């Protein structure tokens, strides 16, 4: 190989002076990517927060709802069923005065207090009915039975007694019930969010 050919084959190595410039360019690009990412993600995170907001607000509410008046619950120890009506908010949509469930109210002879039981069966969520002949509740779906006080009658597919609800007698004679729903199919009474 001639001297001239050997010169042509020499590879030019980058000079050390070029490195700071390359580093600056790299850092500028990285900074641009980070700023661009922040600019995109911030409104996105705000959007997700707004989207989930109704769900958060819904989980925070469990209020006393007016169900009936004391005169509608005779003190004869026999439960009566009442619809629970409320303005319902389905995450993003509001529905005025809709039935959202049912309760049984019962008052013993001479007693001022009223007992409130959710009409929803703790086994799988069917509506429990009154079995007048046997003085008990019975669920039509899988035949769970409960006493009028809400206790299980064995053998029972239901894993727990009927769910008692907090109840108040207001000064104007209205009965209000703290409306809550609970997970079905489990032994413990666990409030649904
Ligand atoms: S849902 Fe009531 S017994 Fe199954």
py3Dmol code that shows the C-alpha trace and the ligand (Angstrom):
import py3Dmol

protein = """\
ATOM      1  CA  UNK A   1       0.000   0.000   0.000  1.00  0.00           C
ATOM      2  CA  UNK A   2       1.323   3.446  -0.967  1.00  0.00           C
ATOM      3  CA  UNK A   3       1.820   6.263   1.577  1.00  0.00           C
ATOM      4  CA  UNK A   4      -1.029   8.241  -0.034  1.00  0.00           C
ATOM      5  CA  UNK A   5      -3.514   5.314   0.235  1.00  0.00           C
ATOM      6  CA  UNK A   6      -2.614   4.800   3.879  1.00  0.00           C
ATOM      7  CA  UNK A   7      -3.343   8.511   4.573  1.00  0.00           C
ATOM      8  CA  UNK A   8      -6.819   8.192   3.004  1.00  0.00           C
ATOM      9  CA  UNK A   9      -7.624   5.325   5.323  1.00  0.00           C
ATOM     10  CA  UNK A  10      -6.869   7.318   8.475  1.00  0.00           C
ATOM     11  CA  UNK A  11      -9.993   7.867  10.539  1.00  0.00           C
ATOM     12  CA  UNK A  12     -10.553  11.290  11.992  1.00  0.00           C
ATOM     13  CA  UNK A  13     -11.096  10.947  15.680  1.00  0.00           C
ATOM     14  CA  UNK A  14     -13.448  13.513  17.310  1.00  0.00           C
ATOM     15  CA  UNK A  15     -11.553  16.217  19.037  1.00  0.00           C
ATOM     16  CA  UNK A  16     -12.019  16.608  22.768  1.00  0.00           C
ATOM     17  CA  UNK A  17     -13.211  20.201  22.159  1.00  0.00           C
ATOM     18  CA  UNK A  18     -16.399  18.850  20.485  1.00  0.00           C
ATOM     19  CA  UNK A  19     -17.566  16.984  23.658  1.00  0.00           C
ATOM     20  CA  UNK A  20     -18.826  19.971  25.731  1.00  0.00           C
ATOM     21  CA  UNK A  21     -20.937  21.067  22.769  1.00  0.00           C
ATOM     22  CA  UNK A  22     -22.452  17.606  22.387  1.00  0.00           C
ATOM     23  CA  UNK A  23     -23.161  17.443  26.119  1.00  0.00           C
ATOM     24  CA  UNK A  24     -24.920  20.816  26.014  1.00  0.00           C
ATOM     25  CA  UNK A  25     -27.066  19.664  23.106  1.00  0.00           C
ATOM     26  CA  UNK A  26     -27.953  16.444  24.930  1.00  0.00           C
ATOM     27  CA  UNK A  27     -28.896  18.303  28.123  1.00  0.00           C
ATOM     28  CA  UNK A  28     -31.002  20.783  26.136  1.00  0.00           C
ATOM     29  CA  UNK A  29     -32.874  17.900  24.481  1.00  0.00           C
ATOM     30  CA  UNK A  30     -33.421  16.121  27.820  1.00  0.00           C
ATOM     31  CA  UNK A  31     -34.728  19.337  29.416  1.00  0.00           C
ATOM     32  CA  UNK A  32     -37.108  19.850  26.469  1.00  0.00           C
ATOM     33  CA  UNK A  33     -38.449  16.287  26.866  1.00  0.00           C
ATOM     34  CA  UNK A  34     -38.996  16.726  30.644  1.00  0.00           C
ATOM     35  CA  UNK A  35     -40.739  20.111  30.185  1.00  0.00           C
ATOM     36  CA  UNK A  36     -42.902  18.707  27.385  1.00  0.00           C
ATOM     37  CA  UNK A  37     -43.857  15.723  29.555  1.00  0.00           C
ATOM     38  CA  UNK A  38     -44.823  17.975  32.481  1.00  0.00           C
ATOM     39  CA  UNK A  39     -46.834  20.243  30.222  1.00  0.00           C
ATOM     40  CA  UNK A  40     -48.783  17.223  28.927  1.00  0.00           C
ATOM     41  CA  UNK A  41     -49.191  15.314  32.198  1.00  0.00           C
ATOM     42  CA  UNK A  42     -50.358  18.214  34.393  1.00  0.00           C
ATOM     43  CA  UNK A  43     -53.652  18.868  32.549  1.00  0.00           C
ATOM     44  CA  UNK A  44     -54.104  15.099  32.125  1.00  0.00           C
ATOM     45  CA  UNK A  45     -53.803  14.529  35.900  1.00  0.00           C
ATOM     46  CA  UNK A  46     -56.223  17.418  36.526  1.00  0.00           C
ATOM     47  CA  UNK A  47     -58.682  15.821  34.084  1.00  0.00           C
ATOM     48  CA  UNK A  48     -58.490  12.415  35.807  1.00  0.00           C
ATOM     49  CA  UNK A  49     -59.028  14.133  39.202  1.00  0.00           C
ATOM     50  CA  UNK A  50     -62.132  15.935  37.922  1.00  0.00           C
ATOM     51  CA  UNK A  51     -63.393  12.711  36.302  1.00  0.00           C
ATOM     52  CA  UNK A  52     -63.189  10.776  39.587  1.00  0.00           C
ATOM     53  CA  UNK A  53     -64.470  13.614  41.778  1.00  0.00           C
ATOM     54  CA  UNK A  54     -68.178  12.608  41.767  1.00  0.00           C
ATOM     55  CA  UNK A  55     -67.214   9.094  42.873  1.00  0.00           C
ATOM     56  CA  UNK A  56     -65.220  10.504  45.804  1.00  0.00           C
ATOM     57  CA  UNK A  57     -68.083  12.771  46.862  1.00  0.00           C
ATOM     58  CA  UNK A  58     -70.594   9.914  46.612  1.00  0.00           C
ATOM     59  CA  UNK A  59     -68.493   7.706  48.882  1.00  0.00           C
ATOM     60  CA  UNK A  60     -68.461  10.358  51.582  1.00  0.00           C
ATOM     61  CA  UNK A  61     -72.253  10.563  52.075  1.00  0.00           C
ATOM     62  CA  UNK A  62     -74.432   8.350  54.320  1.00  0.00           C
ATOM     63  CA  UNK A  63     -77.333  10.426  55.589  1.00  0.00           C
ATOM     64  CA  UNK A  64     -80.593  10.053  57.510  1.00  0.00           C
ATOM     65  CA  UNK A  65     -83.477   9.914  55.054  1.00  0.00           C
ATOM     66  CA  UNK A  66     -87.151  10.459  55.955  1.00  0.00           C
ATOM     67  CA  UNK A  67     -89.065   7.203  55.479  1.00  0.00           C
ATOM     68  CA  UNK A  68     -92.507   7.615  57.094  1.00  0.00           C
ATOM     69  CA  UNK A  69     -94.246   8.882  60.245  1.00  0.00           C
ATOM     70  CA  UNK A  70     -94.744   7.170  63.615  1.00  0.00           C
ATOM     71  CA  UNK A  71     -98.495   6.818  62.985  1.00  0.00           C
ATOM     72  CA  UNK A  72     -97.706   4.480  60.061  1.00  0.00           C
ATOM     73  CA  UNK A  73     -95.861   2.033  62.340  1.00  0.00           C
ATOM     74  CA  UNK A  74     -98.352   0.564  64.853  1.00  0.00           C
ATOM     75  CA  UNK A  75     -96.860  -0.810  68.089  1.00  0.00           C
ATOM     76  CA  UNK A  76     -98.022  -4.379  67.447  1.00  0.00           C
ATOM     77  CA  UNK A  77     -94.590  -5.962  66.880  1.00  0.00           C
ATOM     78  CA  UNK A  78     -95.315  -6.615  63.195  1.00  0.00           C
ATOM     79  CA  UNK A  79     -92.787  -5.152  60.744  1.00  0.00           C
ATOM     80  CA  UNK A  80     -93.979  -2.941  57.881  1.00  0.00           C
ATOM     81  CA  UNK A  81     -92.068  -2.396  54.690  1.00  0.00           C
ATOM     82  CA  UNK A  82     -91.322   1.141  53.451  1.00  0.00           C
ATOM     83  CA  UNK A  83     -89.506   2.353  50.368  1.00  0.00           C
ATOM     84  CA  UNK A  84     -86.428   4.492  50.881  1.00  0.00           C
ATOM     85  CA  UNK A  85     -86.570   7.391  48.471  1.00  0.00           C
ATOM     86  CA  UNK A  86     -83.786   9.799  47.728  1.00  0.00           C
ATOM     87  CA  UNK A  87     -82.286  12.021  45.111  1.00  0.00           C
ATOM     88  CA  UNK A  88     -79.852   9.613  43.527  1.00  0.00           C
ATOM     89  CA  UNK A  89     -76.534  10.624  42.064  1.00  0.00           C
ATOM     90  CA  UNK A  90     -75.157   8.009  39.710  1.00  0.00           C
ATOM     91  CA  UNK A  91     -71.592   9.336  39.569  1.00  0.00           C
ATOM     92  CA  UNK A  92     -72.276  12.057  36.998  1.00  0.00           C
ATOM     93  CA  UNK A  93     -76.073  12.093  36.644  1.00  0.00           C
ATOM     94  CA  UNK A  94     -78.664  13.230  39.206  1.00  0.00           C
ATOM     95  CA  UNK A  95     -82.108  11.572  39.542  1.00  0.00           C
ATOM     96  CA  UNK A  96     -84.703  13.337  41.721  1.00  0.00           C
ATOM     97  CA  UNK A  97     -86.681  11.361  44.361  1.00  0.00           C
ATOM     98  CA  UNK A  98     -86.139   7.766  43.242  1.00  0.00           C
ATOM     99  CA  UNK A  99     -86.575   4.553  45.302  1.00  0.00           C
ATOM    100  CA  UNK A 100     -83.105   3.379  46.297  1.00  0.00           C
ATOM    101  CA  UNK A 101     -84.073   0.502  48.596  1.00  0.00           C
ATOM    102  CA  UNK A 102     -86.506  -0.652  51.275  1.00  0.00           C
ATOM    103  CA  UNK A 103     -86.593  -1.061  55.043  1.00  0.00           C
ATOM    104  CA  UNK A 104     -88.765  -2.894  57.540  1.00  0.00           C
ATOM    105  CA  UNK A 105     -89.825  -0.786  60.531  1.00  0.00           C
ATOM    106  CA  UNK A 106     -91.182  -2.434  63.643  1.00  0.00           C
ATOM    107  CA  UNK A 107     -92.400  -1.118  67.010  1.00  0.00           C
ATOM    108  CA  UNK A 108     -93.117  -3.228  70.085  1.00  0.00           C
ATOM    109  CA  UNK A 109     -96.209  -2.603  72.211  1.00  0.00           C
ATOM    110  CA  UNK A 110     -95.858   0.549  74.299  1.00  0.00           C
ATOM    111  CA  UNK A 111     -92.335   1.194  73.000  1.00  0.00           C
ATOM    112  CA  UNK A 112     -91.314   4.543  71.633  1.00  0.00           C
ATOM    113  CA  UNK A 113     -88.307   3.169  69.738  1.00  0.00           C
ATOM    114  CA  UNK A 114     -88.566   1.839  66.227  1.00  0.00           C
ATOM    115  CA  UNK A 115     -86.397  -0.991  64.906  1.00  0.00           C
ATOM    116  CA  UNK A 116     -85.195  -0.653  61.319  1.00  0.00           C
ATOM    117  CA  UNK A 117     -83.934  -3.563  59.217  1.00  0.00           C
ATOM    118  CA  UNK A 118     -82.725  -3.431  55.640  1.00  0.00           C
ATOM    119  CA  UNK A 119     -85.033  -5.422  53.352  1.00  0.00           C
ATOM    120  CA  UNK A 120     -82.036  -6.595  51.328  1.00  0.00           C
ATOM    121  CA  UNK A 121     -81.113 -10.225  52.011  1.00  0.00           C
ATOM    122  CA  UNK A 122     -77.492 -10.514  53.270  1.00  0.00           C
ATOM    123  CA  UNK A 123     -77.066 -13.738  51.264  1.00  0.00           C
ATOM    124  CA  UNK A 124     -77.213 -12.429  47.698  1.00  0.00           C
ATOM    125  CA  UNK A 125     -79.271  -9.257  47.741  1.00  0.00           C
ATOM    126  CA  UNK A 126     -82.876 -10.352  47.023  1.00  0.00           C
ATOM    127  CA  UNK A 127     -85.719  -8.576  48.825  1.00  0.00           C
ATOM    128  CA  UNK A 128     -86.788 -10.354  52.008  1.00  0.00           C
ATOM    129  CA  UNK A 129     -90.567 -10.844  52.408  1.00  0.00           C
ATOM    130  CA  UNK A 130     -92.844 -11.174  55.435  1.00  0.00           C
ATOM    131  CA  UNK A 131     -94.085 -14.723  56.068  1.00  0.00           C
ATOM    132  CA  UNK A 132     -97.247 -13.803  57.997  1.00  0.00           C
ATOM    133  CA  UNK A 133     -98.229 -17.427  58.792  1.00  0.00           C
ATOM    134  CA  UNK A 134     -94.916 -18.131  60.525  1.00  0.00           C
ATOM    135  CA  UNK A 135     -94.301 -14.682  62.048  1.00  0.00           C
ATOM    136  CA  UNK A 136     -90.921 -14.381  60.346  1.00  0.00           C
ATOM    137  CA  UNK A 137     -89.133 -13.011  57.295  1.00  0.00           C
ATOM    138  CA  UNK A 138     -88.347 -15.312  54.373  1.00  0.00           C
ATOM    139  CA  UNK A 139     -86.192 -14.682  51.332  1.00  0.00           C
ATOM    140  CA  UNK A 140     -87.812 -16.042  48.155  1.00  0.00           C
ATOM    141  CA  UNK A 141     -84.484 -16.628  46.390  1.00  0.00           C
ATOM    142  CA  UNK A 142     -82.809 -19.328  48.516  1.00  0.00           C
ATOM    143  CA  UNK A 143     -85.189 -19.645  51.437  1.00  0.00           C
ATOM    144  CA  UNK A 144     -83.234 -17.901  54.199  1.00  0.00           C
ATOM    145  CA  UNK A 145     -85.456 -17.252  57.211  1.00  0.00           C
ATOM    146  CA  UNK A 146     -85.161 -14.571  59.877  1.00  0.00           C
ATOM    147  CA  UNK A 147     -87.138 -13.718  62.997  1.00  0.00           C
ATOM    148  CA  UNK A 148     -88.987 -10.397  63.125  1.00  0.00           C
ATOM    149  CA  UNK A 149     -86.013  -9.140  65.173  1.00  0.00           C
ATOM    150  CA  UNK A 150     -83.778  -9.963  62.178  1.00  0.00           C
ATOM    151  CA  UNK A 151     -81.949 -13.008  63.626  1.00  0.00           C
ATOM    152  CA  UNK A 152     -81.176 -15.986  61.376  1.00  0.00           C
ATOM    153  CA  UNK A 153     -83.329 -19.113  61.609  1.00  0.00           C
ATOM    154  CA  UNK A 154     -81.093 -22.164  61.049  1.00  0.00           C
ATOM    155  CA  UNK A 155     -80.365 -23.751  58.659  1.00  0.00           C
ATOM    156  CA  UNK A 156     -79.813 -20.605  56.626  1.00  0.00           C
ATOM    157  CA  UNK A 157     -78.007 -19.914  53.348  1.00  0.00           C
ATOM    158  CA  UNK A 158     -77.525 -16.377  54.603  1.00  0.00           C
ATOM    159  CA  UNK A 159     -74.164 -15.956  56.350  1.00  0.00           C
ATOM    160  CA  UNK A 160     -75.493 -13.352  58.809  1.00  0.00           C
ATOM    161  CA  UNK A 161     -78.588 -11.834  60.368  1.00  0.00           C
ATOM    162  CA  UNK A 162     -80.557  -9.096  58.611  1.00  0.00           C
ATOM    163  CA  UNK A 163     -78.776  -5.750  58.597  1.00  0.00           C
ATOM    164  CA  UNK A 164     -80.042  -3.341  61.257  1.00  0.00           C
ATOM    165  CA  UNK A 165     -80.053   0.345  60.332  1.00  0.00           C
ATOM    166  CA  UNK A 166     -79.795   3.388  62.568  1.00  0.00           C
ATOM    167  CA  UNK A 167     -83.174   5.015  62.998  1.00  0.00           C
ATOM    168  CA  UNK A 168     -84.393   8.314  64.520  1.00  0.00           C
ATOM    169  CA  UNK A 169     -87.772   9.646  65.601  1.00  0.00           C
ATOM    170  CA  UNK A 170     -87.780  13.325  64.718  1.00  0.00           C
ATOM    171  CA  UNK A 171     -89.741  15.898  66.759  1.00  0.00           C
ATOM    172  CA  UNK A 172     -92.293  16.342  63.985  1.00  0.00           C
ATOM    173  CA  UNK A 173     -93.132  12.607  64.040  1.00  0.00           C
ATOM    174  CA  UNK A 174     -91.045  11.692  61.009  1.00  0.00           C
ATOM    175  CA  UNK A 175     -88.996   8.489  61.141  1.00  0.00           C
ATOM    176  CA  UNK A 176     -85.623   8.871  59.482  1.00  0.00           C
ATOM    177  CA  UNK A 177     -83.249   6.028  58.693  1.00  0.00           C
ATOM    178  CA  UNK A 178     -79.507   6.208  58.123  1.00  0.00           C
ATOM    179  CA  UNK A 179     -79.420   4.578  54.734  1.00  0.00           C
ATOM    180  CA  UNK A 180     -76.469   2.285  54.138  1.00  0.00           C
ATOM    181  CA  UNK A 181     -75.886  -0.788  52.006  1.00  0.00           C
ATOM    182  CA  UNK A 182     -73.659  -3.703  52.928  1.00  0.00           C
ATOM    183  CA  UNK A 183     -71.695  -6.394  51.099  1.00  0.00           C
ATOM    184  CA  UNK A 184     -73.690  -9.592  50.627  1.00  0.00           C
ATOM    185  CA  UNK A 185     -72.454 -13.174  50.966  1.00  0.00           C
ATOM    186  CA  UNK A 186     -70.043 -12.428  53.834  1.00  0.00           C
ATOM    187  CA  UNK A 187     -70.422 -13.113  57.555  1.00  0.00           C
ATOM    188  CA  UNK A 188     -69.445  -9.587  58.611  1.00  0.00           C
ATOM    189  CA  UNK A 189     -71.611  -6.514  58.162  1.00  0.00           C
ATOM    190  CA  UNK A 190     -69.363  -4.402  55.975  1.00  0.00           C
ATOM    191  CA  UNK A 191     -70.639  -1.081  54.624  1.00  0.00           C
ATOM    192  CA  UNK A 192     -70.396  -0.591  50.886  1.00  0.00           C
ATOM    193  CA  UNK A 193     -68.739   2.645  49.826  1.00  0.00           C
TER     194      UNK A 193
END
"""
ligand_1 = """\
4
LIG
S -80.624 -14.064 48.336
Fe -81.774 -14.417 50.091
S -81.469 -16.466 50.530
Fe -80.224 -16.113 48.821
"""
view = py3Dmol.view(width=600, height=400)
view.addModel(protein, "pdb")
view.setStyle({"model": 0}, {"cartoon": {"style": "trace"}})
view.addModel(ligand_1, "xyz")
view.setStyle({"model": 1}, {"stick": {}})
view.zoomTo()
view.show()
